[in-house]
Amino acid sequence: MLVTLSASVHVGQTIWLLGMAATGFALLIAATPRARLLALTPVLAGAAIALLVLPSHPRRMYVLDEAAAELVCDGPVCVTETHQARLTDLAGPGREALRLLHEALGGQGPVSVRENIAVLPDGSTPQWSGKTVLFDFDDDIIAAAKGEELTWALIAKGMVPGCTPVGWSSFGGDEFAQTVAVGWVLGDLRPLPGTGSASLHREVDAEARPLWTELKALPRPEQLSRINAMRAAALSCKGDAFDALKGGVSR
């Protein structure tokens, strides 16, 4: 909803359609076989010119729609113009998520919540910020959440935003790390919205609960050390957040 065809695509399409229109008109008035062959010249020329104008790679066909992506904010919580109607439901949980993250992380916590407007090609690595909780409304964990669960979901995105390449899907370490991290912030391990069926909930709990119990039993400085290592790996997408949370060497 936040992307649109690039200007070069519109120009290429226009040239192609004009060539087709000119050829269609010429064919209507062509009286001889030679004239009908010549009538094909505009469409062939239009196709050749359009190919020169159109982007050389599919990734360049779409660009950010700046009008749709203009941010509308309620304090530190911002959404795009497209989703302005959803700001009222998001503002309260967003502020609460920031408050809880600040209590848990101190000065290392994020200071704003913002809808993600980055347009990245499929297969590329997401890019995250330690000072801004970036989210997408079509992200499973956000789409499935309301009220208090939305606060939990935003905390999860602030702690472990997810490093699955754009356009791909996966399930595993990031979800386990999110669950432990949110449980650490809230002081209680809870199932996160959007984690799927009851069997998947059980799988997440089986992986997350032992580590959460271990983490909570550690001295506070060691807890923070592991949490900071997890966030560093999660935000940079250069390591395994769940491994870092275990106190091991992340990949």
Secondary structure, 3 states (H helix, E strand, C coil): CCEEECHHHHHHHHHHHHHHHHHHHHHHHCCCHHHHHHHCHHHHHHHHHHHHHCCCCHHHCEEECCCCCCEEEECCEEEEHHHHHHHHHHHHHHHHHHHHHHHHHHHHCCCEEEECCCCCCCCCCCCCCCCEEEECCCCHHHHCCCCHHHHHHHHHHHHCCCCCCCCCCCCCHHHHHHHHHHHHHHCCCCCCCCCCCHHHHHHHHHHHHHHHHHHHHCCHHHHHHHHHHHHHHHHHCCCCHHHHHCCCCCC
